[in-house]
């Protein structure tokens, strides 16, 4: 193994097995042909986990795994880290004045869900089938070019070429709100101005879509009383994350680490 690309990870004198870092690499992206990048990301993650486990041991904590799903329990390591964070990280809930100030900073952030009136043309395919997906993509690109050249022809092209039952209505899907469609389709709607057509097809589990935003109704700004609990919860979570990061920074600053490039924030 290339020691420069895959160096030993040693945390406060404890050598972490290469197999542990190698297993972690599957959770980290890296450019093709650049395995060293994934290794370094994994080494950083494992180093932090090792520091937390060492701190849990230093404090004499014992694992107490809890159920995290139907018949599924935490590992001992997961339980130790959770126990450490519960012990070492605490936050003071924001008071009413702080919550109201956060809302007043920009009330337009807190709105009722929007409504989108949408039409589309579906070029159906199974995304797991590469050849089928490529053929459907080519068809969707050709239809997109025709529509962008003649937007008024959208409904007729939908009737003639769409693989969705909405073709009978010229591709009209009616009004949609958040959660009414698959995530990839919804993500495209959030960025599509009223009257516009997607310039490139959108892939979902159903195939490639050419989408037209017929109308947008932004949700009304919600009053403070309606959003107070969500704002308070978000502020508490943000404060907890900051405190957890501060704990990790303290451990990193006091640690002797080889094989990772951690630095306190």
Backbone bond lengths (Angstrom), bond angles and torsions (degrees), N, CA, C in turn:
res aa  C-N    CA-C-N  psi(-1)  N-CA   C-N-CA  omega(-1)  CA-C   N-CA-C  phi
1 X - - - 1.476 - - 1.525 109.18 -
2 X 1.324 116.29 136.64 1.461 122.01 -178.86 1.524 109.19 -70.16
3 X 1.340 115.81 113.12 1.467 120.45 -175.83 1.523 111.81 -65.99
4 X 1.353 116.98 -27.53 1.467 119.32 -179.78 1.520 110.81 -71.84
5 X 1.345 116.09 -40.31 1.472 119.99 179.48 1.520 112.04 -79.98
6 X 1.333 116.32 -35.97 1.461 120.99 -174.38 1.536 110.55 -127.44
7 X 1.339 116.55 68.27 1.470 119.11 -177.03 1.524 112.09 -71.79
8 X 1.332 114.94 158.66 1.462 119.73 174.12 1.524 109.44 -62.47
9 X 1.320 116.05 142.33 1.462 121.70 175.09 1.522 108.10 -103.00
10 X 1.335 115.21 117.66 1.462 120.69 -179.18 1.526 107.62 -125.63
11 X 1.326 116.48 121.64 1.462 122.43 -176.41 1.521 108.64 -119.61
12 X 1.327 115.45 110.93 1.471 120.86 -179.02 1.529 111.04 51.66
13 X 1.335 115.66 44.04 1.460 120.79 177.57 1.510 114.66 84.23
14 X 1.321 118.73 -7.26 1.465 122.38 179.99 1.527 109.07 -94.97
15 X 1.329 116.55 117.38 1.466 120.86 178.72 1.524 109.39 -83.54
16 X 1.328 115.11 123.17 1.464 120.72 179.83 1.528 108.34 -87.83
17 X 1.320 119.24 128.30 1.472 120.51 179.75 1.523 112.25 -56.55
18 X 1.344 116.02 141.28 1.453 120.40 177.93 1.530 111.44 -56.44
19 X 1.328 116.28 -33.57 1.459 119.75 -177.99 1.535 111.67 -62.07
20 X 1.324 116.81 -31.73 1.466 120.46 179.58 1.522 110.18 -68.46
21 X 1.324 116.74 -45.50 1.470 120.33 178.82 1.522 109.56 -66.86
22 X 1.327 117.38 -41.99 1.457 121.05 -179.44 1.529 110.90 -59.84
23 X 1.328 117.37 -40.58 1.462 120.78 179.09 1.522 111.14 -65.08
24 X 1.327 116.71 -33.50 1.469 121.13 -178.62 1.527 111.90 -73.36
25 X 1.331 118.44 -23.81 1.467 120.52 -175.75 1.519 112.77 -60.55
26 X 1.335 117.80 -26.11 1.463 120.14 -178.87 1.530 112.03 -65.18
27 X 1.319 116.92 -15.44 1.466 121.27 -179.83 1.521 113.08 -93.63
28 X 1.347 117.36 6.66 1.465 120.36 -174.20 1.523 110.66 -132.35
29 X 1.335 115.37 133.36 1.455 121.54 179.25 1.525 110.88 -79.46
30 X 1.328 114.90 152.68 1.460 121.37 174.52 1.522 107.98 -159.46
31 X 1.335 117.75 150.85 1.466 119.73 176.94 1.520 111.34 -58.58
32 X 1.329 115.80 148.78 1.458 120.65 179.40 1.522 109.60 -58.44
33 X 1.333 115.62 133.99 1.455 119.85 -179.78 1.510 114.54 81.27
34 X 1.348 117.26 7.66 1.465 121.72 -179.85 1.538 110.02 -121.84
35 X 1.332 117.61 62.88 1.470 119.77 -176.71 1.515 113.44 -64.01
36 X 1.334 116.10 -24.63 1.462 118.59 -179.52 1.512 112.92 -63.98
37 X 1.348 117.10 -30.86 1.466 120.84 -179.93 1.524 109.93 -67.82
38 X 1.340 116.26 -46.43 1.469 119.95 178.05 1.521 110.59 -61.62
39 X 1.333 116.78 -38.09 1.471 120.71 179.81 1.531 110.27 -63.33
40 X 1.344 116.85 -44.79 1.469 119.40 -178.60 1.527 110.90 -64.42
41 X 1.329 117.33 -40.97 1.460 119.89 176.99 1.528 110.49 -61.75
42 X 1.339 115.54 -43.54 1.464 119.78 179.61 1.527 110.80 -65.15
43 X 1.335 116.48 -41.40 1.470 119.87 179.87 1.517 110.96 -61.27
44 X 1.337 117.00 -39.51 1.463 119.99 178.05 1.521 110.87 -62.86
45 X 1.343 115.95 -44.51 1.467 120.00 -179.04 1.527 110.66 -64.57
46 X 1.323 116.46 -43.68 1.470 120.03 -179.80 1.524 110.71 -67.48
47 X 1.324 117.06 -35.80 1.470 119.93 178.27 1.521 110.82 -62.09
48 X 1.331 116.91 -42.96 1.470 120.20 178.47 1.523 109.96 -64.07
49 X 1.329 116.43 -43.92 1.467 119.32 179.17 1.523 110.70 -61.29
50 X 1.329 116.21 -40.56 1.464 120.04 -179.89 1.523 110.93 -65.34
51 X 1.330 116.65 -41.60 1.470 119.98 177.40 1.524 111.17 -60.29
52 X 1.328 116.81 -42.44 1.462 119.80 -179.93 1.524 110.97 -65.94
53 X 1.323 117.31 -39.94 1.460 120.45 178.67 1.532 110.72 -67.21
54 X 1.320 117.04 -38.37 1.463 120.15 176.95 1.524 111.17 -63.94
55 X 1.343 116.47 -39.90 1.462 119.79 178.97 1.520 110.71 -67.66
56 X 1.344 116.74 -38.14 1.467 120.02 177.12 1.525 110.23 -61.88
57 X 1.329 116.63 -41.25 1.466 120.54 178.42 1.525 110.42 -65.91
58 X 1.333 116.44 -41.57 1.465 120.49 -179.88 1.523 110.87 -60.24
59 X 1.332 116.21 -34.25 1.468 120.49 -179.62 1.530 112.34 -85.87
60 X 1.340 116.76 -0.56 1.457 120.46 177.45 1.513 114.13 73.32
61 X 1.323 117.63 26.22 1.460 121.14 -179.87 1.523 111.08 -76.90
62 X 1.304 116.69 147.62 1.465 122.91 176.83 1.525 108.58 -116.90
63 X 1.336 117.70 145.11 1.468 119.79 -179.18 1.524 111.90 -70.52
64 X 1.305 115.75 140.18 1.465 122.02 176.18 1.528 107.05 -137.63
65 X 1.348 117.15 76.08 1.469 120.54 -173.93 1.527 112.28 -58.98
66 X 1.334 115.25 139.81 1.446 121.57 176.66 1.525 108.62 -114.53
67 X 1.314 115.13 160.26 1.465 120.64 -179.91 1.530 108.95 -75.56
68 X 1.325 116.62 127.08 1.459 121.04 -179.43 1.522 111.66 -111.41
69 X 1.301 116.45 -1.81 1.461 122.24 177.04 1.510 108.02 -167.59
70 X 1.304 116.37 178.30 1.457 120.28 -178.19 1.530 109.99 -62.12
71 X 1.325 116.33 104.63 1.453 121.43 179.87 1.516 114.41 73.27
72 X 1.325 117.72 9.49 1.470 121.57 -178.45 1.519 109.17 -113.06
73 X 1.329 115.87 127.92 1.459 120.82 -176.75 1.530 110.96 -118.69
74 X 1.322 115.54 156.76 1.455 121.21 173.72 1.527 110.27 -59.08
75 X 1.327 115.42 152.83 1.460 119.26 167.14 1.529 107.99 -76.11
76 X 1.330 115.89 166.97 1.464 119.04 177.81 1.526 111.09 -60.52
77 X 1.349 116.69 -39.55 1.466 119.54 179.41 1.523 111.01 -63.63
78 X 1.326 116.21 -44.62 1.466 119.73 178.48 1.520 110.96 -61.02
79 X 1.331 116.28 -41.04 1.465 120.33 -179.57 1.531 110.78 -66.27
80 X 1.329 117.38 -38.62 1.462 120.92 179.17 1.527 110.86 -64.89
81 X 1.327 116.69 -44.24 1.463 119.80 -179.21 1.517 110.33 -66.44
82 X 1.334 117.27 -41.85 1.472 119.43 176.80 1.518 110.09 -60.92
83 X 1.347 116.50 -44.63 1.460 119.47 179.99 1.516 112.31 -61.77
84 X 1.337 116.28 -38.73 1.464 119.90 178.13 1.526 110.42 -63.60
85 X 1.335 116.37 -46.74 1.461 119.41 -178.14 1.529 110.91 -64.83
86 X 1.314 116.39 -37.47 1.465 118.85 177.55 1.523 111.26 -65.70
87 X 1.326 116.09 -32.33 1.463 120.62 -178.85 1.523 111.98 -80.36
88 X 1.342 115.87 -42.62 1.468 120.07 -169.29 1.519 114.13 -95.08
89 X 1.334 117.43 -18.68 1.463 120.22 -175.58 1.522 109.65 -112.48
90 X 1.307 115.89 123.16 1.465 120.76 176.63 1.516 108.53 -142.68
91 X 1.293 115.91 148.43 1.465 120.57 179.69 1.521 109.14 -133.62
92 X 1.312 114.45 153.31 1.460 120.69 176.04 1.525 108.31 -93.49
93 X 1.318 118.32 121.77 1.467 119.65 -179.54 1.527 110.68 -57.86
94 X 1.334 117.65 143.14 1.463 119.93 178.64 1.519 110.90 -65.59
95 X 1.343 116.65 145.45 1.466 118.77 177.77 1.526 109.74 -84.94
96 X 1.305 115.64 176.18 1.466 121.16 -175.37 1.530 112.02 -58.68
97 X 1.311 116.42 -39.77 1.458 120.31 -178.35 1.526 111.15 -65.06
98 X 1.328 116.77 -40.85 1.469 120.79 179.51 1.523 111.26 -66.83
99 X 1.330 116.64 -40.19 1.467 120.30 179.29 1.528 110.24 -65.42
100 X 1.317 115.71 -43.92 1.468 118.87 179.90 1.536 110.89 -65.11
101 X 1.324 117.17 -36.53 1.462 120.52 179.09 1.526 110.61 -65.35
102 X 1.338 116.47 -37.51 1.464 119.85 178.22 1.527 110.31 -65.25
103 X 1.319 117.02 -40.78 1.471 120.58 177.58 1.532 110.52 -65.60
104 X 1.322 116.92 -43.63 1.467 121.35 -175.85 1.518 112.16 -69.02
105 X 1.332 117.28 -20.33 1.459 120.39 -179.65 1.524 111.52 -59.38
106 X 1.330 116.84 -33.96 1.468 121.32 176.35 1.522 108.38 -167.57
107 X 1.335 117.77 83.31 1.469 120.24 -178.36 1.520 113.86 -59.10
108 X 1.340 117.74 -22.70 1.464 119.89 -177.68 1.526 112.15 -67.16
109 X 1.344 117.69 -12.47 1.470 120.12 176.66 1.519 111.50 -70.83
110 X 1.326 116.48 -18.70 1.466 120.49 -172.93 1.521 109.15 -112.33
111 X 1.321 114.15 94.96 1.455 120.33 -174.97 1.524 110.98 -125.09
112 X 1.334 114.02 159.04 1.454 119.81 168.91 1.528 107.68 -68.13
113 X 1.335 119.01 158.10 1.469 120.61 -178.86 1.524 111.96 -58.74
114 X 1.339 117.15 143.63 1.463 120.24 177.64 1.520 110.59 -75.58
115 X 1.327 115.37 166.82 1.462 122.37 171.79 1.517 108.05 -122.37
116 X 1.318 116.03 135.43 1.460 121.37 178.79 1.527 109.18 -119.49
117 X 1.310 116.38 131.51 1.467 120.56 172.27 1.526 106.19 -101.28
118 X 1.330 115.94 118.54 1.458 121.08 -163.97 1.528 111.69 -131.13
119 X 1.333 115.24 145.21 1.461 122.29 167.70 1.523 108.13 -124.28
120 X 1.333 116.44 154.35 1.469 118.39 179.01 1.527 110.42 -154.29
121 X 1.319 113.70 164.36 1.459 122.62 170.34 1.516 106.46 -122.55
122 X 1.306 116.69 126.26 1.464 121.14 -178.26 1.519 110.13 -105.42
123 X 1.336 114.63 128.01 1.464 121.75 168.90 1.526 105.79 -106.38
124 X 1.317 115.41 94.91 1.459 120.62 -169.73 1.520 112.35 -69.42
125 X 1.343 114.98 147.35 1.462 121.81 174.80 1.516 108.06 -166.84
126 X 1.320 114.92 166.60 1.459 121.47 172.36 1.523 107.02 -99.25
127 X 1.351 118.61 108.94 1.470 120.66 -177.12 1.519 114.20 -55.92
128 X 1.331 117.79 -16.51 1.463 120.02 178.45 1.520 111.58 -78.44
129 X 1.340 116.57 -14.78 1.456 121.88 179.76 1.529 108.49 -101.53
130 X 1.329 116.74 105.20 1.462 120.38 -172.68 1.514 112.98 -61.82
131 X 1.325 117.72 -44.85 1.460 120.27 -178.09 1.522 110.71 -64.66
132 X 1.320 116.80 -42.37 1.462 121.46 179.65 1.527 110.65 -65.26
133 X 1.330 116.01 -40.48 1.468 121.11 179.84 1.522 110.92 -65.48
134 X 1.337 116.76 -42.76 1.466 120.31 179.33 1.522 111.31 -63.46
135 X 1.343 117.05 -41.33 1.461 120.39 -180.00 1.523 110.87 -65.12
136 X 1.335 117.05 -41.78 1.461 120.82 178.77 1.522 110.82 -66.64
137 X 1.333 116.12 -36.14 1.462 120.33 178.49 1.526 110.94 -63.78
138 X 1.334 115.75 -43.73 1.466 119.65 178.33 1.523 110.49 -60.27
139 X 1.321 115.94 -41.41 1.471 120.05 179.80 1.525 110.53 -65.63
140 X 1.346 116.70 -41.32 1.463 120.54 -179.98 1.526 111.38 -66.49
141 X 1.332 117.54 -37.99 1.463 120.27 177.90 1.523 111.11 -65.74
142 X 1.332 116.06 -39.19 1.462 119.31 179.28 1.523 110.68 -65.92
143 X 1.327 117.28 -40.59 1.461 121.07 177.54 1.524 110.75 -66.72
144 X 1.330 117.41 -39.62 1.467 120.90 177.99 1.524 110.60 -58.96
145 X 1.324 116.52 -45.53 1.463 120.15 -179.85 1.526 110.83 -61.05
146 X 1.321 116.42 -41.59 1.465 119.76 179.99 1.528 111.12 -66.02
147 X 1.316 116.55 -39.64 1.470 120.29 -178.56 1.519 111.00 -69.73
148 X 1.332 116.55 -43.84 1.464 118.89 -179.68 1.532 111.05 -64.43
149 X 1.305 116.36 -28.05 1.459 120.62 176.47 1.520 112.34 -77.55
150 X 1.345 115.64 -25.70 1.468 121.12 -179.56 1.524 109.29 -146.89
151 X 1.333 117.99 76.67 1.470 121.00 -175.92 1.521 113.82 -56.15
152 X 1.327 117.76 -30.63 1.471 119.85 -178.71 1.532 111.93 -67.31
153 X 1.312 116.81 -16.01 1.454 119.49 -179.74 1.518 114.06 -87.85
154 X 1.350 117.80 7.87 1.465 121.39 -175.95 1.530 111.27 -56.71
155 X 1.322 117.29 -51.35 1.471 120.86 -174.57 1.528 111.41 -60.79
156 X 1.325 116.70 -41.89 1.455 119.17 -178.61 1.526 111.28 -68.23
157 X 1.330 117.01 -40.40 1.461 119.46 177.11 1.527 111.20 -64.08
158 X 1.338 116.17 -36.92 1.461 119.37 176.57 1.529 110.49 -62.07
159 X 1.317 116.49 -44.74 1.470 120.58 179.40 1.522 111.62 -61.86
160 X 1.325 115.33 -36.52 1.465 119.74 -174.76 1.529 113.71 -85.35
161 X 1.352 117.31 -27.15 1.465 118.21 -167.89 1.528 115.51 -129.14
162 X 1.327 119.61 -15.24 1.465 119.57 -174.90 1.529 111.20 -71.67
163 X 1.333 115.42 145.30 1.463 122.03 176.58 1.524 111.83 -97.16
164 X 1.341 116.40 12.08 1.463 121.22 179.42 1.522 109.20 -105.31
165 X 1.325 116.43 149.49 1.468 120.69 178.76 1.513 112.70 -60.86
166 X 1.343 117.11 -18.41 1.461 120.22 178.81 1.521 112.13 -68.13
167 X 1.326 117.91 -7.60 1.462 121.13 179.54 1.524 111.31 -57.46
168 X 1.339 116.27 -30.79 1.467 120.10 -179.72 1.520 111.17 -63.69
169 X 1.347 116.83 -23.87 1.465 121.96 179.28 1.533 111.37 -106.62
170 X 1.306 116.51 24.26 1.461 119.63 -178.86 1.507 113.54 70.35
171 X 1.327 116.91 23.48 1.461 122.36 179.44 1.510 114.59 90.59
172 X 1.346 117.68 -1.41 1.468 120.58 -176.24 1.520 111.23 -69.31
173 X 1.326 115.54 127.95 1.469 122.30 177.36 1.525 112.08 -100.57
174 X 1.322 117.21 -6.90 1.456 120.51 -176.82 1.513 111.10 79.19
175 X 1.327 116.94 -155.08 1.462 121.39 -177.39 1.521 111.07 -88.33
176 X 1.325 114.43 134.97 1.455 121.74 177.61 1.522 108.97 -125.91
177 X 1.318 115.50 148.01 1.451 121.63 173.96 1.510 109.63 -125.83
178 X 1.327 117.91 173.97 1.466 121.05 177.55 1.527 111.48 -53.84
179 X 1.329 116.15 131.15 1.452 121.00 179.71 1.513 114.22 91.76
180 X 1.337 117.55 -7.36 1.465 120.39 -178.40 1.517 113.16 -84.25
181 X 1.337 117.12 -10.50 1.456 120.32 -178.52 1.519 109.15 -141.68
182 X 1.324 116.33 176.17 1.474 119.90 -177.11 1.529 109.97 -70.06
183 X 1.340 117.85 154.66 1.470 120.58 -172.76 1.513 114.81 -56.99
184 X 1.331 118.70 -40.06 1.467 120.39 -177.59 1.528 111.27 -65.29
185 X 1.329 116.09 -39.75 1.461 120.87 178.73 1.525 109.37 -67.03
186 X 1.329 116.65 -44.33 1.463 120.89 -179.80 1.519 111.55 -63.23
187 X 1.327 117.72 -38.87 1.465 120.63 178.69 1.523 110.66 -60.71
188 X 1.330 117.03 -38.36 1.468 120.53 178.41 1.522 110.89 -66.52
189 X 1.326 117.21 -36.04 1.463 120.53 -179.27 1.522 111.13 -65.95
190 X 1.318 117.00 -37.03 1.470 119.91 -177.04 1.526 112.04 -63.69
191 X 1.324 117.29 -26.13 1.467 120.51 -176.47 1.526 112.66 -105.45
192 X 1.334 117.93 6.70 1.469 120.85 -173.53 1.529 110.05 -104.62
193 X 1.342 117.67 114.74 1.469 119.99 -179.71 1.533 111.29 -68.00
194 X 1.317 114.47 158.21 1.466 120.08 178.26 1.529 110.29 -59.67
195 X 1.334 115.53 134.55 1.452 121.51 178.84 1.516 114.65 85.26
196 X 1.331 117.74 -4.34 1.459 121.22 -176.58 1.526 112.07 -96.42
197 X 1.327 114.86 157.39 1.458 123.34 178.46 1.524 107.59 -118.63
198 X 1.321 117.26 139.84 1.466 120.23 179.26 1.528 110.02 -59.57
199 X 1.316 116.28 130.37 1.466 120.61 -177.54 1.520 112.18 -78.38
200 X 1.324 116.63 -20.33 1.466 121.44 174.81 1.527 107.76 -131.40
201 X 1.324 117.90 145.26 1.475 120.17 -179.38 1.524 111.94 -62.08
202 X 1.324 114.94 152.36 1.463 122.34 -178.40 1.521 108.97 -110.32
203 X 1.327 117.00 125.80 1.461 121.49 -178.26 1.525 111.11 -92.76
204 X 1.329 116.53 130.11 1.458 122.88 171.35 1.527 107.87 -130.30
205 X 1.312 116.67 -176.60 1.466 120.03 178.83 1.536 111.80 -64.12
206 X 1.341 116.49 -16.93 1.461 120.46 -178.83 1.516 113.05 -90.79
207 X 1.323 117.89 -18.74 1.453 121.66 -178.17 1.519 111.21 137.75
208 X 1.328 115.94 -157.79 1.461 122.27 -178.52 1.521 110.27 -96.79
209 X 1.338 116.25 135.02 1.461 121.88 -177.05 1.527 110.68 -117.82
210 X 1.323 115.52 138.48 1.458 122.21 164.25 1.527 105.05 -104.67
211 X 1.333 117.30 120.29 1.465 120.99 -169.46 1.519 110.72 -116.88
212 X 1.334 115.01 138.19 1.470 120.76 173.02 1.521 108.49 -121.02
213 X 1.333 115.72 130.21 1.462 120.51 176.09 1.520 108.20 -89.64
214 X 1.328 116.17 108.21 1.466 120.43 -176.87 1.524 112.08 -81.43
215 X 1.330 117.89 -37.14 1.468 120.96 178.39 1.519 109.16 -161.12
216 X 1.332 115.84 150.79 1.466 122.20 178.39 1.517 108.89 -127.86
217 X 1.304 116.48 130.84 1.465 121.24 173.72 1.523 107.44 -119.17
218 X 1.338 116.18 102.75 1.462 119.65 178.83 1.520 110.14 -66.30
219 X 1.321 115.34 141.48 1.453 119.61 178.37 1.517 111.45 -66.33
220 X 1.325 115.68 147.86 1.470 120.83 179.58 1.525 110.50 -66.93
221 X 1.335 116.38 149.37 1.465 121.33 175.07 1.530 108.41 -66.15
222 X 1.318 116.02 129.72 1.464 121.01 -176.39 1.528 110.47 -86.14
223 X 1.341 116.84 144.03 1.472 119.92 178.10 1.522 110.80 -69.11
224 X 1.318 115.42 159.23 1.453 121.17 -177.31 1.522 111.96 -54.93
225 X 1.321 117.50 -44.45 1.462 120.47 -176.25 1.520 111.66 -59.23
226 X 1.337 117.33 -32.20 1.459 120.77 -176.85 1.521 112.38 -74.69
227 X 1.337 117.03 -26.63 1.469 119.73 -173.95 1.525 113.01 -112.60
228 X 1.334 117.26 -1.66 1.467 120.12 -178.01 1.536 112.67 -51.77
229 X 1.351 120.09 -48.80 1.473 118.78 -177.54 1.528 113.12 -61.62
230 X 1.335 117.18 -39.94 1.466 119.92 -179.47 1.528 111.29 -68.37
231 X 1.326 117.17 -38.05 1.465 119.79 178.55 1.528 109.81 -65.60
232 X 1.331 116.21 -44.88 1.467 119.90 179.70 1.529 110.55 -59.54
233 X 1.329 115.96 -44.93 1.465 120.15 -179.74 1.527 111.31 -63.12
234 X 1.335 117.03 -42.37 1.462 120.64 179.80 1.524 110.92 -64.72
235 X 1.332 116.94 -39.53 1.460 120.29 179.69 1.532 110.82 -66.85
236 X 1.325 116.85 -39.31 1.459 120.10 178.21 1.527 110.68 -64.87
237 X 1.332 116.66 -42.37 1.470 120.00 179.51 1.526 110.61 -63.77
238 X 1.329 116.92 -41.97 1.461 120.35 179.49 1.522 110.89 -63.89
239 X 1.326 116.39 -41.34 1.464 120.18 179.03 1.530 110.56 -65.54
240 X 1.334 116.68 -38.08 1.466 120.49 179.18 1.527 110.14 -65.13
241 X 1.340 116.98 -42.88 1.467 119.92 179.00 1.518 110.92 -62.04
242 X 1.336 116.99 -41.45 1.468 119.63 179.12 1.526 110.83 -62.20
243 X 1.327 116.20 -41.63 1.464 119.75 -179.91 1.526 111.45 -67.72
244 X 1.343 116.51 -38.29 1.464 119.92 178.35 1.524 110.48 -65.66
245 X 1.338 116.51 -41.64 1.462 120.14 177.41 1.532 110.58 -63.25
246 X 1.330 116.36 -38.26 1.464 119.86 179.58 1.534 110.45 -64.02
247 X 1.343 116.81 -38.47 1.464 120.21 177.53 1.523 110.20 -62.20
248 X 1.339 116.82 -46.28 1.461 120.77 179.65 1.527 110.03 -61.93
249 X 1.323 116.78 -42.55 1.469 120.38 179.36 1.530 110.76 -59.64
250 X 1.325 116.87 -40.94 1.464 120.62 179.31 1.532 110.68 -63.29
251 X 1.335 116.17 -42.77 1.460 120.23 -179.71 1.527 110.80 -66.42
252 X 1.324 116.39 -40.97 1.471 120.65 179.17 1.528 110.46 -64.08
253 X 1.326 116.29 -44.19 1.462 120.65 -177.20 1.530 111.69 -62.60
254 X 1.333 116.41 -31.34 1.468 119.87 -177.17 1.523 112.68 -94.39
255 X 1.332 117.47 -1.54 1.463 120.82 -171.92 1.521 112.22 -95.27
256 X 1.321 114.97 159.03 1.466 123.10 171.32 1.527 105.99 -110.37
257 X 1.343 116.65 106.70 1.464 121.15 -172.74 1.527 109.91 -124.05
258 X 1.320 115.87 129.53 1.451 122.11 173.64 1.540 108.01 -120.57
259 X 1.331 115.85 139.31 1.461 119.78 177.91 1.511 113.65 93.56
260 X 1.315 117.69 6.55 1.467 122.20 175.42 1.521 106.96 -143.90
261 X 1.324 115.61 159.15 1.472 118.64 -176.83 1.529 111.32 -119.82
262 X 1.320 115.12 46.44 1.460 120.58 179.02 1.511 110.56 -71.68
263 X 1.322 114.83 141.09 1.449 121.29 173.80 1.520 108.46 -137.69
264 X 1.319 118.53 140.04 1.472 119.12 175.43 1.504 110.86 -57.97
265 X 1.350 115.78 144.03 1.475 119.72 179.64 1.522 108.95 -66.29
